Amino acid sequence: MLAPGKERLVVVGNGMAGMRTVEQLLARAPSRYELTVFGAEPYPNYNRILLSSVLAGETALDQIVIHPRSWYARHRVRLIEGDPVIAIDRAAKTVVSAAGVVIQYDKLLLATGSKPLTPPIPGVHLPGVCAFRDIADVERMVEAARIGRRAKVIGGGLLGLEAAWGLKRRGMDVTVVHLMPTLMERQLDTAAAALLQRDLEKRGIAFFTDGQTEEVLGGERGQGVRLSDGRELPADLVVLAIGIRPNIDLARNAGLDLNRGILVGDDLRTSDPAIYAVGECVEHNGQVYGLIAPLWEQANVCAARLVGDGQAAFNPPSLFASLKITGIDVFSAGALAAADPADEEITLHDANGGVYKRLILRKDRLVGAVLYGAVADGPWYTQLMREGTNVAALRDRLAFGRAYAEGCSAADIAILPEAA
């Protein structure tokens, strides 16, 4: 029975964005809602970002749990795990799970996340082919590494490279097939990508860039891949890591407004005023997000709105990305290339030392940074971008990092080497 004065909030999705919203909600108004959380996976909320560390054997599964089951019990949050919601009745304000559980809501929060992209090629659904998205995928990959020797990873972006490194750490011979000519092309420029590929090749990972996968080979299970040029690469495991797309099936069936993702306003409300949405399933002003910083901001704003703050509004923060491979430091934020001839580029490149920095300035503001090998100043560069700081006075020493840029005297500046 609902306690007097309480509203019913149902959260569809037990992942990082949805549970961050719940956490912030409880901090602001712990008694406002009777909370029910549905999770498709049979686990409490865990840090999906650290799955690559689990795959590499550097972290145990229980170490990546953010909210153990005891947390839900302590905060009187009803967790229904391993039972995804399959339907929303907006008129009756109810949700229905795969197991037939029906829960009524006053407010509904959709945090359904994303799905791995699956290329439309023959053999992609065979056993021995998997994505790299959740705990079940990691368990499949670890088991494959235990009994097999060769792995082929399709995709040379962030996720694909982390999967490749984890499988290499598990003792497999790993080859990455990437459609584009350079790795991590969304986050790195050509010079940084070349350094990254060189260092990963030194660690024993092979690469086929400009590689178009035409088919997964095999009858009863995947046994390799065939490229568009006819080459066949045998494998005991094929991993798909070519990207993600918002998981909007539930919202579509409920008749909510959609584009690539579930359309929301600055208040994170959908086209139904009783339904909010956060995370990778969301589209805001034409953008969908897969990095943690904007998802955290969405969660903060949504929690504020759910407790009655009518002024809270989602303003996407500056985006940055980093690669989680032990001993390899990569950081990228903002623009990768100059937008017009008036933009300035400052570059430091020590190929032998494995250090590369490239900063892009526009009207005395930093708008982009690519760092390889020396990334400690990445958060500072991101802060300068986010705050729109005028860096004209720092321009000659900006590439040397915060300690130099903010700590140098006039005499020090006179003897600094040029950054060009």
Secondary structure, DSSP 8 states (H G I E B T S, - for coil): ---TT-EEEEEE--SHHHHHHHHHHHHH-TTSEEEEEEESSSS-EE-GGGHHHHHTTSS-GGGGEEE-HHHHHHTTEEEEES--EEEEETTTTEEEETT--EEE-SEEEE---EEE-----TTTTSTTEEESSSHHHHHHHHHHHHH--EEEEE--SHHHHHHHHHHHHTT-EEEEE-SSSSTTTTT--HHHHHHHHHHHHHTT-EEETT--EEEEE-SSS--EEEETTS-EEE-SEEEE-S-EEE--HHHHHTT--BSSSEEE-TT-B-SSTTEEE-STTEEETTEE--SHHHHHHHHHHHHHHHTT-TT--------EEE--BTTB-EEEEE-SS-SSTT-EEEEEEETTTTEEEEEEEETTEEEEEEEES--TTHHHHHHHHHHT-B-GGGGGGGGG-HHHHHH--HHHHHHS----
